């Protein structure tokens, strides 16, 4: 019996046929690992050929991958230097392709959030956008989401890819574009900086709905409902993206918003990188869309159980190819997943290194305070735990709603009890705490000195 084959990745590259791309992803979801690996290999070789021919920045950087016949030799892959955000900023014009295949559609402009103080402007193809959307649709399908229900997106509104459909006069719908609009639910957008009371009010007006927002905003909504349980909206599922998701966030959303959290790990530069398994909690890599590497301090691939820096190569952005692009995020490599899907997993997505404390022995740990425990001491105040020096930490609490308690001594004792190692904890009252312009907020942070940027030893 012959082995089943997946179509070549260009077979559904026509930007007008997202349904074909989606169906290809569905076939990939359960196919044999070696077939999936071949599918990815073909895609990698094609974008590398394109980058060498049409992207000035990559001509010399990647040219050594060509053999004597002009074919890509992937045995040399680990010799390709990694690249980073500063590389993109310094070489921006040389990273823009001189030519993009017509089948990949129009070139769009998007940008990252301003978490670095300024956004990074990016060029992307319509096909890259389609690939991200189809991966998201596949992820939603694994959790049996109902396209007919409404979806509320509470996100940073700036920086989305500009496209003609953004100006359409018809009521916006979510879900696959090829479906009958009558079978798709309403899509409502709100800024993440909308006052929480108004966010809750709008969610309640929508009736049973899905919510897509940042983990930080989900936590803020959960805290609001914990204080005002009579205003709890009917959220069917909470779809998060863009930040580290703590167990505290999952508990708070489950208890106060009454729903499970479904997470996607993605970056503005590279798109969808890994998606939460519906059965076992790890994050499935997306080999059809991205070559994902987890690299140690020496640039070598991590083995299962090891933690390293996330390095990604998106396979469909021919407008500005990013080859071995390193984000500031770290993850722990898993093995095969018990669910049976062939895509390997990340057992943990750890976020950035400065979202961990560093101990004197060089180990990195992430304290995980419980919001429900903390309310005994600080009420509903927003909080942030910050390492400010070796063995030193500040527990920063905002000015709370009227009448909220603040037992600084008890808060200090609690925080000390949940941090590994000896730490002197100091409570900082009435700190100004809030999300960035992109809607992100780090509840745990390291803010002192230089300790390298590798989570070499994660406690």
Secondary structure as UniProt FT lines:
FT   HELIX           9..12
FT   TURN            15..16
FT   HELIX           18..29
FT   HELIX           33..54
FT   HELIX           56..62
FT   HELIX           63..65
FT   TURN            68..69
FT   HELIX           74..79
FT   HELIX           85..90
FT   HELIX           92..95
FT   HELIX           102..104
FT   STRAND          107..111
FT   TURN            115..116
FT   STRAND          121..125
FT   HELIX           126..142
FT   TURN            143..144
FT   TURN            147..148
FT   STRAND          150..155
FT   TURN            158..159
FT   HELIX           164..167
FT   TURN            177..178
FT   HELIX           181..183
FT   STRAND          186..191
FT   TURN            192..193
FT   HELIX           196..206
FT   STRAND          209..213
FT   HELIX           215..227
FT   HELIX           229..231
FT   STRAND          235..241
FT   HELIX           247..252
FT   HELIX           253..257
FT   STRAND          261..267
FT   TURN            268..270
FT   STRAND          271..276
FT   TURN            278..280
FT   STRAND          283..285
FT   TURN            287..289
FT   STRAND          290..295
FT   TURN            297..298
FT   TURN            304..305
FT   STRAND          307..314
FT   STRAND          325..333
FT   TURN            338..339
FT   STRAND          345..352
FT   HELIX           353..355
FT   STRAND          357..358
FT   TURN            360..361
FT   STRAND          364..365
FT   HELIX           371..378
FT   TURN            379..380
FT   STRAND          383..389
FT   TURN            390..391
FT   STRAND          392..397
FT   TURN            402..403
FT   HELIX           408..418
FT   STRAND          424..428
FT   TURN            429..430
FT   TURN            437..438
FT   STRAND          444..446
//
